[in-house]
Amino acid sequence: MEPITPGGFDSADIQANKGMGVIAYILFFVPLIAAKESRFAMYHANQGLTLFLAFVICNVVLGIIPVIGWIVLPFANLGLLVLMVLGIATAAQGQAKPLPLIGAYTLIR
């Protein structure tokens, strides 16, 4: 029996799917296709999907709002880019921490 990490993920699963966890923040659907049996990859795919939806919502809403939205949009995108880098770093370290602000939502089970 493999050791279980504090987050409830199998350590062998984490080691085998760190790359998928990293890819999930860039292209969230890749782990859904290539590593659908991995709880670790699915966790990061969920985080990646949530981040993608945050990008889309911010860009649509702030893009519609004249002047103020156009001024705020680059800062919102920069903040979401920081969240993406945090997620990539977390996955590369083999950890499963939720992203700040948006990580509490579960869209993929």
Phi and psi in radians as a Rosetta constraint file:
Dihedral C 1 N 2 CA 2 C 2 CIRCULARHARMONIC -1.387 0.35
Dihedral N 2 CA 2 C 2 N 3 CIRCULARHARMONIC 2.577 0.35
Dihedral C 2 N 3 CA 3 C 3 CIRCULARHARMONIC -1.163 0.35
Dihedral N 3 CA 3 C 3 N 4 CIRCULARHARMONIC 2.551 0.35
Dihedral C 3 N 4 CA 4 C 4 CIRCULARHARMONIC -1.813 0.35
Dihedral N 4 CA 4 C 4 N 5 CIRCULARHARMONIC 2.328 0.35
Dihedral C 4 N 5 CA 5 C 5 CIRCULARHARMONIC -1.349 0.35
Dihedral N 5 CA 5 C 5 N 6 CIRCULARHARMONIC 2.908 0.35
Dihedral C 5 N 6 CA 6 C 6 CIRCULARHARMONIC -1.004 0.35
Dihedral N 6 CA 6 C 6 N 7 CIRCULARHARMONIC -0.506 0.35
Dihedral C 6 N 7 CA 7 C 7 CIRCULARHARMONIC -1.389 0.35
Dihedral N 7 CA 7 C 7 N 8 CIRCULARHARMONIC -0.018 0.35
Dihedral C 7 N 8 CA 8 C 8 CIRCULARHARMONIC 1.535 0.35
Dihedral N 8 CA 8 C 8 N 9 CIRCULARHARMONIC 0.185 0.35
Dihedral C 8 N 9 CA 9 C 9 CIRCULARHARMONIC -1.687 0.35
Dihedral N 9 CA 9 C 9 N 10 CIRCULARHARMONIC 2.480 0.35
Dihedral C 9 N 10 CA 10 C 10 CIRCULARHARMONIC -1.228 0.35
Dihedral N 10 CA 10 C 10 N 11 CIRCULARHARMONIC 2.275 0.35
Dihedral C 10 N 11 CA 11 C 11 CIRCULARHARMONIC -1.108 0.35
Dihedral N 11 CA 11 C 11 N 12 CIRCULARHARMONIC -0.553 0.35
Dihedral C 11 N 12 CA 12 C 12 CIRCULARHARMONIC -1.193 0.35
Dihedral N 12 CA 12 C 12 N 13 CIRCULARHARMONIC -0.657 0.35
Dihedral C 12 N 13 CA 13 C 13 CIRCULARHARMONIC -1.102 0.35
Dihedral N 13 CA 13 C 13 N 14 CIRCULARHARMONIC -0.750 0.35
Dihedral C 13 N 14 CA 14 C 14 CIRCULARHARMONIC -1.084 0.35
Dihedral N 14 CA 14 C 14 N 15 CIRCULARHARMONIC -0.844 0.35
Dihedral C 14 N 15 CA 15 C 15 CIRCULARHARMONIC -1.105 0.35
Dihedral N 15 CA 15 C 15 N 16 CIRCULARHARMONIC -0.654 0.35
Dihedral C 15 N 16 CA 16 C 16 CIRCULARHARMONIC -1.327 0.35
Dihedral N 16 CA 16 C 16 N 17 CIRCULARHARMONIC -0.400 0.35
Dihedral C 16 N 17 CA 17 C 17 CIRCULARHARMONIC -2.166 0.35
Dihedral N 17 CA 17 C 17 N 18 CIRCULARHARMONIC 0.386 0.35
Dihedral C 17 N 18 CA 18 C 18 CIRCULARHARMONIC -1.056 0.35
Dihedral N 18 CA 18 C 18 N 19 CIRCULARHARMONIC -0.724 0.35
Dihedral C 18 N 19 CA 19 C 19 CIRCULARHARMONIC -1.080 0.35
Dihedral N 19 CA 19 C 19 N 20 CIRCULARHARMONIC -0.721 0.35
Dihedral C 19 N 20 CA 20 C 20 CIRCULARHARMONIC -1.147 0.35
Dihedral N 20 CA 20 C 20 N 21 CIRCULARHARMONIC -0.619 0.35
Dihedral C 20 N 21 CA 21 C 21 CIRCULARHARMONIC -1.099 0.35
Dihedral N 21 CA 21 C 21 N 22 CIRCULARHARMONIC -0.700 0.35
Dihedral C 21 N 22 CA 22 C 22 CIRCULARHARMONIC -1.187 0.35
Dihedral N 22 CA 22 C 22 N 23 CIRCULARHARMONIC -0.799 0.35
Dihedral C 22 N 23 CA 23 C 23 CIRCULARHARMONIC -1.080 0.35
Dihedral N 23 CA 23 C 23 N 24 CIRCULARHARMONIC -0.516 0.35
Dihedral C 23 N 24 CA 24 C 24 CIRCULARHARMONIC -1.046 0.35
Dihedral N 24 CA 24 C 24 N 25 CIRCULARHARMONIC -0.479 0.35
Dihedral C 24 N 25 CA 25 C 25 CIRCULARHARMONIC -1.439 0.35
Dihedral N 25 CA 25 C 25 N 26 CIRCULARHARMONIC -0.261 0.35
Dihedral C 25 N 26 CA 26 C 26 CIRCULARHARMONIC -1.730 0.35
Dihedral N 26 CA 26 C 26 N 27 CIRCULARHARMONIC -0.864 0.35
Dihedral C 26 N 27 CA 27 C 27 CIRCULARHARMONIC -2.315 0.35
Dihedral N 27 CA 27 C 27 N 28 CIRCULARHARMONIC 1.573 0.35
Dihedral C 27 N 28 CA 28 C 28 CIRCULARHARMONIC -1.031 0.35
Dihedral N 28 CA 28 C 28 N 29 CIRCULARHARMONIC -0.437 0.35
Dihedral C 28 N 29 CA 29 C 29 CIRCULARHARMONIC -1.416 0.35
Dihedral N 29 CA 29 C 29 N 30 CIRCULARHARMONIC -0.271 0.35
Dihedral C 29 N 30 CA 30 C 30 CIRCULARHARMONIC -1.089 0.35
Dihedral N 30 CA 30 C 30 N 31 CIRCULARHARMONIC -0.860 0.35
Dihedral C 30 N 31 CA 31 C 31 CIRCULARHARMONIC -1.113 0.35
Dihedral N 31 CA 31 C 31 N 32 CIRCULARHARMONIC -0.475 0.35
Dihedral C 31 N 32 CA 32 C 32 CIRCULARHARMONIC -1.116 0.35
Dihedral N 32 CA 32 C 32 N 33 CIRCULARHARMONIC -0.514 0.35
Dihedral C 32 N 33 CA 33 C 33 CIRCULARHARMONIC -1.621 0.35
Dihedral N 33 CA 33 C 33 N 34 CIRCULARHARMONIC -0.817 0.35
Dihedral C 33 N 34 CA 34 C 34 CIRCULARHARMONIC -1.562 0.35
Dihedral N 34 CA 34 C 34 N 35 CIRCULARHARMONIC -0.425 0.35
Dihedral C 34 N 35 CA 35 C 35 CIRCULARHARMONIC -2.397 0.35
Dihedral N 35 CA 35 C 35 N 36 CIRCULARHARMONIC 0.813 0.35
Dihedral C 35 N 36 CA 36 C 36 CIRCULARHARMONIC -1.199 0.35
Dihedral N 36 CA 36 C 36 N 37 CIRCULARHARMONIC -0.240 0.35
Dihedral C 36 N 37 CA 37 C 37 CIRCULARHARMONIC -1.551 0.35
Dihedral N 37 CA 37 C 37 N 38 CIRCULARHARMONIC -0.150 0.35
Dihedral C 37 N 38 CA 38 C 38 CIRCULARHARMONIC -1.611 0.35
Dihedral N 38 CA 38 C 38 N 39 CIRCULARHARMONIC 2.080 0.35
Dihedral C 38 N 39 CA 39 C 39 CIRCULARHARMONIC -1.128 0.35
Dihedral N 39 CA 39 C 39 N 40 CIRCULARHARMONIC -0.655 0.35
Dihedral C 39 N 40 CA 40 C 40 CIRCULARHARMONIC -1.124 0.35
Dihedral N 40 CA 40 C 40 N 41 CIRCULARHARMONIC -0.832 0.35
Dihedral C 40 N 41 CA 41 C 41 CIRCULARHARMONIC -1.139 0.35
Dihedral N 41 CA 41 C 41 N 42 CIRCULARHARMONIC -0.668 0.35
Dihedral C 41 N 42 CA 42 C 42 CIRCULARHARMONIC -1.172 0.35
Dihedral N 42 CA 42 C 42 N 43 CIRCULARHARMONIC -0.642 0.35
Dihedral C 42 N 43 CA 43 C 43 CIRCULARHARMONIC -1.042 0.35
Dihedral N 43 CA 43 C 43 N 44 CIRCULARHARMONIC -0.836 0.35
Dihedral C 43 N 44 CA 44 C 44 CIRCULARHARMONIC -1.270 0.35
Dihedral N 44 CA 44 C 44 N 45 CIRCULARHARMONIC -0.511 0.35
Dihedral C 44 N 45 CA 45 C 45 CIRCULARHARMONIC -1.128 0.35
Dihedral N 45 CA 45 C 45 N 46 CIRCULARHARMONIC -0.677 0.35
Dihedral C 45 N 46 CA 46 C 46 CIRCULARHARMONIC -1.093 0.35
Dihedral N 46 CA 46 C 46 N 47 CIRCULARHARMONIC -0.787 0.35
Dihedral C 46 N 47 CA 47 C 47 CIRCULARHARMONIC -1.102 0.35
Dihedral N 47 CA 47 C 47 N 48 CIRCULARHARMONIC -0.705 0.35
Dihedral C 47 N 48 CA 48 C 48 CIRCULARHARMONIC -1.143 0.35
Dihedral N 48 CA 48 C 48 N 49 CIRCULARHARMONIC -0.702 0.35
Dihedral C 48 N 49 CA 49 C 49 CIRCULARHARMONIC -1.136 0.35
Dihedral N 49 CA 49 C 49 N 50 CIRCULARHARMONIC -0.750 0.35
Dihedral C 49 N 50 CA 50 C 50 CIRCULARHARMONIC -1.066 0.35
Dihedral N 50 CA 50 C 50 N 51 CIRCULARHARMONIC -0.743 0.35
Dihedral C 50 N 51 CA 51 C 51 CIRCULARHARMONIC -1.127 0.35
Dihedral N 51 CA 51 C 51 N 52 CIRCULARHARMONIC -0.743 0.35
Dihedral C 51 N 52 CA 52 C 52 CIRCULARHARMONIC -1.056 0.35
Dihedral N 52 CA 52 C 52 N 53 CIRCULARHARMONIC -0.794 0.35
Dihedral C 52 N 53 CA 53 C 53 CIRCULARHARMONIC -1.123 0.35
Dihedral N 53 CA 53 C 53 N 54 CIRCULARHARMONIC -0.631 0.35
Dihedral C 53 N 54 CA 54 C 54 CIRCULARHARMONIC -1.114 0.35
Dihedral N 54 CA 54 C 54 N 55 CIRCULARHARMONIC -0.721 0.35
Dihedral C 54 N 55 CA 55 C 55 CIRCULARHARMONIC -1.032 0.35
Dihedral N 55 CA 55 C 55 N 56 CIRCULARHARMONIC -0.836 0.35
Dihedral C 55 N 56 CA 56 C 56 CIRCULARHARMONIC -1.112 0.35
Dihedral N 56 CA 56 C 56 N 57 CIRCULARHARMONIC -0.829 0.35
Dihedral C 56 N 57 CA 57 C 57 CIRCULARHARMONIC -1.103 0.35
Dihedral N 57 CA 57 C 57 N 58 CIRCULARHARMONIC -0.802 0.35
Dihedral C 57 N 58 CA 58 C 58 CIRCULARHARMONIC -1.058 0.35
Dihedral N 58 CA 58 C 58 N 59 CIRCULARHARMONIC -0.784 0.35
Dihedral C 58 N 59 CA 59 C 59 CIRCULARHARMONIC -1.195 0.35
Dihedral N 59 CA 59 C 59 N 60 CIRCULARHARMONIC -0.652 0.35
Dihedral C 59 N 60 CA 60 C 60 CIRCULARHARMONIC -1.234 0.35
Dihedral N 60 CA 60 C 60 N 61 CIRCULARHARMONIC -0.894 0.35
Dihedral C 60 N 61 CA 61 C 61 CIRCULARHARMONIC -1.143 0.35
Dihedral N 61 CA 61 C 61 N 62 CIRCULARHARMONIC -0.867 0.35
Dihedral C 61 N 62 CA 62 C 62 CIRCULARHARMONIC -1.256 0.35
Dihedral N 62 CA 62 C 62 N 63 CIRCULARHARMONIC -0.439 0.35
Dihedral C 62 N 63 CA 63 C 63 CIRCULARHARMONIC -1.249 0.35
Dihedral N 63 CA 63 C 63 N 64 CIRCULARHARMONIC -0.458 0.35
Dihedral C 63 N 64 CA 64 C 64 CIRCULARHARMONIC -1.398 0.35
Dihedral N 64 CA 64 C 64 N 65 CIRCULARHARMONIC -0.617 0.35
Dihedral C 64 N 65 CA 65 C 65 CIRCULARHARMONIC -1.290 0.35
Dihedral N 65 CA 65 C 65 N 66 CIRCULARHARMONIC 2.062 0.35
Dihedral C 65 N 66 CA 66 C 66 CIRCULARHARMONIC -1.175 0.35
Dihedral N 66 CA 66 C 66 N 67 CIRCULARHARMONIC 2.600 0.35
Dihedral C 66 N 67 CA 67 C 67 CIRCULARHARMONIC 0.981 0.35
Dihedral N 67 CA 67 C 67 N 68 CIRCULARHARMONIC -1.224 0.35
Dihedral C 67 N 68 CA 68 C 68 CIRCULARHARMONIC -1.085 0.35
Dihedral N 68 CA 68 C 68 N 69 CIRCULARHARMONIC -0.769 0.35
Dihedral C 68 N 69 CA 69 C 69 CIRCULARHARMONIC -1.089 0.35
Dihedral N 69 CA 69 C 69 N 70 CIRCULARHARMONIC -0.688 0.35
Dihedral C 69 N 70 CA 70 C 70 CIRCULARHARMONIC -1.209 0.35
Dihedral N 70 CA 70 C 70 N 71 CIRCULARHARMONIC -0.500 0.35
Dihedral C 70 N 71 CA 71 C 71 CIRCULARHARMONIC -1.342 0.35
Dihedral N 71 CA 71 C 71 N 72 CIRCULARHARMONIC -0.686 0.35
Dihedral C 71 N 72 CA 72 C 72 CIRCULARHARMONIC -1.347 0.35
Dihedral N 72 CA 72 C 72 N 73 CIRCULARHARMONIC -0.497 0.35
Dihedral C 72 N 73 CA 73 C 73 CIRCULARHARMONIC -0.938 0.35
Dihedral N 73 CA 73 C 73 N 74 CIRCULARHARMONIC -0.825 0.35
Dihedral C 73 N 74 CA 74 C 74 CIRCULARHARMONIC -1.072 0.35
Dihedral N 74 CA 74 C 74 N 75 CIRCULARHARMONIC -0.618 0.35
Dihedral C 74 N 75 CA 75 C 75 CIRCULARHARMONIC -1.232 0.35
Dihedral N 75 CA 75 C 75 N 76 CIRCULARHARMONIC -0.652 0.35
Dihedral C 75 N 76 CA 76 C 76 CIRCULARHARMONIC -1.130 0.35
Dihedral N 76 CA 76 C 76 N 77 CIRCULARHARMONIC -0.751 0.35
Dihedral C 76 N 77 CA 77 C 77 CIRCULARHARMONIC -1.131 0.35
Dihedral N 77 CA 77 C 77 N 78 CIRCULARHARMONIC -0.658 0.35
Dihedral C 77 N 78 CA 78 C 78 CIRCULARHARMONIC -1.114 0.35
Dihedral N 78 CA 78 C 78 N 79 CIRCULARHARMONIC -0.751 0.35
Dihedral C 78 N 79 CA 79 C 79 CIRCULARHARMONIC -1.081 0.35
Dihedral N 79 CA 79 C 79 N 80 CIRCULARHARMONIC -0.714 0.35
Dihedral C 79 N 80 CA 80 C 80 CIRCULARHARMONIC -1.215 0.35
Dihedral N 80 CA 80 C 80 N 81 CIRCULARHARMONIC -0.574 0.35
Dihedral C 80 N 81 CA 81 C 81 CIRCULARHARMONIC -1.134 0.35
Dihedral N 81 CA 81 C 81 N 82 CIRCULARHARMONIC -0.681 0.35
Dihedral C 81 N 82 CA 82 C 82 CIRCULARHARMONIC -1.088 0.35
Dihedral N 82 CA 82 C 82 N 83 CIRCULARHARMONIC -0.734 0.35
Dihedral C 82 N 83 CA 83 C 83 CIRCULARHARMONIC -1.084 0.35
Dihedral N 83 CA 83 C 83 N 84 CIRCULARHARMONIC -0.653 0.35
Dihedral C 83 N 84 CA 84 C 84 CIRCULARHARMONIC -1.112 0.35
Dihedral N 84 CA 84 C 84 N 85 CIRCULARHARMONIC -0.768 0.35
Dihedral C 84 N 85 CA 85 C 85 CIRCULARHARMONIC -1.124 0.35
Dihedral N 85 CA 85 C 85 N 86 CIRCULARHARMONIC -0.711 0.35
Dihedral C 85 N 86 CA 86 C 86 CIRCULARHARMONIC -1.066 0.35
Dihedral N 86 CA 86 C 86 N 87 CIRCULARHARMONIC -0.746 0.35
Dihedral C 86 N 87 CA 87 C 87 CIRCULARHARMONIC -1.123 0.35
Dihedral N 87 CA 87 C 87 N 88 CIRCULARHARMONIC -0.737 0.35
Dihedral C 87 N 88 CA 88 C 88 CIRCULARHARMONIC -1.101 0.35
Dihedral N 88 CA 88 C 88 N 89 CIRCULARHARMONIC -0.770 0.35
Dihedral C 88 N 89 CA 89 C 89 CIRCULARHARMONIC -1.116 0.35
Dihedral N 89 CA 89 C 89 N 90 CIRCULARHARMONIC -0.709 0.35
Dihedral C 89 N 90 CA 90 C 90 CIRCULARHARMONIC -1.114 0.35
Dihedral N 90 CA 90 C 90 N 91 CIRCULARHARMONIC -0.783 0.35
Dihedral C 90 N 91 CA 91 C 91 CIRCULARHARMONIC -1.146 0.35
Dihedral N 91 CA 91 C 91 N 92 CIRCULARHARMONIC -0.695 0.35
Dihedral C 91 N 92 CA 92 C 92 CIRCULARHARMONIC -1.146 0.35
Dihedral N 92 CA 92 C 92 N 93 CIRCULARHARMONIC -0.489 0.35
Dihedral C 92 N 93 CA 93 C 93 CIRCULARHARMONIC -1.474 0.35
Dihedral N 93 CA 93 C 93 N 94 CIRCULARHARMONIC -0.070 0.35
Dihedral C 93 N 94 CA 94 C 94 CIRCULARHARMONIC 1.390 0.35
Dihedral N 94 CA 94 C 94 N 95 CIRCULARHARMONIC 0.409 0.35
Dihedral C 94 N 95 CA 95 C 95 CIRCULARHARMONIC -1.846 0.35
Dihedral N 95 CA 95 C 95 N 96 CIRCULARHARMONIC 2.841 0.35
Dihedral C 95 N 96 CA 96 C 96 CIRCULARHARMONIC -2.305 0.35
Dihedral N 96 CA 96 C 96 N 97 CIRCULARHARMONIC 1.332 0.35
Dihedral C 96 N 97 CA 97 C 97 CIRCULARHARMONIC -1.835 0.35
Dihedral N 97 CA 97 C 97 N 98 CIRCULARHARMONIC 2.440 0.35
Dihedral C 97 N 98 CA 98 C 98 CIRCULARHARMONIC -1.210 0.35
Dihedral N 98 CA 98 C 98 N 99 CIRCULARHARMONIC 2.589 0.35
Dihedral C 98 N 99 CA 99 C 99 CIRCULARHARMONIC -1.184 0.35
Dihedral N 99 CA 99 C 99 N 100 CIRCULARHARMONIC 2.527 0.35
Dihedral C 99 N 100 CA 100 C 100 CIRCULARHARMONIC -1.086 0.35
Dihedral N 100 CA 100 C 100 N 101 CIRCULARHARMONIC 2.538 0.35
Dihedral C 100 N 101 CA 101 C 101 CIRCULARHARMONIC 1.252 0.35
Dihedral N 101 CA 101 C 101 N 102 CIRCULARHARMONIC -0.795 0.35
Dihedral C 101 N 102 CA 102 C 102 CIRCULARHARMONIC -2.007 0.35
Dihedral N 102 CA 102 C 102 N 103 CIRCULARHARMONIC -0.076 0.35
Dihedral C 102 N 103 CA 103 C 103 CIRCULARHARMONIC -1.335 0.35
Dihedral N 103 CA 103 C 103 N 104 CIRCULARHARMONIC -0.153 0.35
Dihedral C 103 N 104 CA 104 C 104 CIRCULARHARMONIC -1.406 0.35
Dihedral N 104 CA 104 C 104 N 105 CIRCULARHARMONIC -0.183 0.35
Dihedral C 104 N 105 CA 105 C 105 CIRCULARHARMONIC -1.529 0.35
Dihedral N 105 CA 105 C 105 N 106 CIRCULARHARMONIC 2.346 0.35
Dihedral C 105 N 106 CA 106 C 106 CIRCULARHARMONIC -1.967 0.35
Dihedral N 106 CA 106 C 106 N 107 CIRCULARHARMONIC 1.962 0.35
Dihedral C 106 N 107 CA 107 C 107 CIRCULARHARMONIC -1.845 0.35
Dihedral N 107 CA 107 C 107 N 108 CIRCULARHARMONIC -0.472 0.35
Dihedral C 107 N 108 CA 108 C 108 CIRCULARHARMONIC -2.058 0.35
Dihedral N 108 CA 108 C 108 N 109 CIRCULARHARMONIC 2.278 0.35
